[in-house]
Amino acid sequence: MPGSGERIGAFEAKTQLPRLLRRVQAGERFIITRHGRPVAELVPYVVPAPERVTETIGRLRSLRERLGRRGVRFEDVVGGGGQPREALHRGHRY
């Protein structure tokens, strides 16, 4: 939600940027202030939906190829309600 988050001065944000980035990566948000007035917001990056869809399609294609090299049909795994990991290890001896 815009405008929410811990307030931090610009100087402190500059000197503590690596620490702040780790916290932002974990989901926190910060309002950066200059002389007590909000000037910026440091928030986690959200991948735009079209890029996420393209990425997911690429990962599914890669999975299909890996399954195919093992003689497993992706359609059988998905259509049968099973998990791809189970199909990859079916018949293995441990």
N, C-alpha and C positions, 0 to 999 in steps of 0.2 A: 504494500500500500504506500503510495507516494507520501513523502513528508514524515514517515515514521522511521525511527532508528535513533541510535545513540548519536549525540552531537559531539563533534570533535573539531578543534581549531585547525586552521589550515597549516600552521607551523608544525603542530604535533602530527597531523596526517602525513606531512612531507617526511618527517623524521622517522615515523613508524610505519611507512607504507608496506614493507614486506609482511609485518605482523597483521596489519589491517587486511591485506589481500588474503591471507590465510583464513581470517575470520569471515570475510565476505564469501570466500569459496565454500565455507561451511554453512552459509545461508544468512549471515548477519548483514545488516544494512547500517550505513552511517550517513549522517548529515554533516557536511563539512561547512564550517562557519568561518567568516572573516569579521573580526571585531564584533562577534556575537550574532551576526546576521547570517542566515543560511545562504550559501552560494552554490553548493553542489551536493549531489547525492551519490554515494558509492554503494552500488547494489550488485548482486550476483548477475552474471551474464546469462541470458536465456536464449538458447538457440531458436531462431525463428522457425515456425512450423514447417515451411517448405523444405528447409535444410534438414530438419529432423526426419521428415518423410523420406527424402532422398537417401539419407544415411541409413535408415532402417531397411529400405529396399536393398541397398548394397550389402548390408549384413545378412539379409535373408538369402540373397543370391550366393554369397560366399558360403553360407551354411549348406545350401542345396548342393553346391559343388563338392564340399567336403564329404557330405553324406553320400553323394554319388560315387566318389572314389572308394567308398567302403561298401558299395553295393546296396545302400539303403535309399529308398525312394522317399524324398521329402514329403510328397503327397500322402504316402502311407502313414508317415509319422504324424503329420498334422491332422489328416482325416480320421485317424484312429484314436485321436485324443491322447496319444502318448507324448512323452517328452523326447526331443531330439537327442538329449544326452543318453537316455535309456537305449535308444536305437543304436547309437554309436557303440555301446558297450555290450549289446546283446551277444551272447555266445562267447564272451571273453572268459578266460579262466584267471582267477586271482589267487 
